[in-house]
Amino acid sequence: MRNRTSEVHANAPLIFRAPLNLVAPAVTHHKAVSVHEEPMKIALLALLGLALGALGGAALGIGAGLAWVEIFKTTSFEGYSGMLVFFTFMPLGAAIGGIGGALLFGIIAIRDAEIAIEREPVRRPER
């Protein structure tokens, strides 16, 4: 008795009769794509820096606000000290941290874009 799968495979047409040439696209792919991806990479890293910087800056702003309230003995009448911390120090910290994070990540991304992707191997002096 014949196996059913051998009958199916024997009658199936071969789709890829010629061998695939995977070397040629690999050589030109990086040069064709990298020109358009660099600005997008820089922009996305700057946005990531903005978000992370804003979160970190807000946390540091809350800490600075709590320190301000304790050091300068700000009154807590009707929640004044809490409003001072969360409506003054936290937004200031988030804004400063967001700008700083976006600049830092943007500069890192720009410097990374300038670095050569494929470096030639270092030749050692022959003895």
Secondary structure, 3 states (H helix, E strand, C coil): CCCHHHHHHHHCCCCCCCCCCCHHHHHHHHHHHHHHHHHHHHHHHHHHHHHHHHHHHHHHHHHHHHHHHHHCCCCCHHHHHHHHHHHHHHHHHHHHHHHHHHHHHHHHHHHHHHCCCCCCCCCCCCC
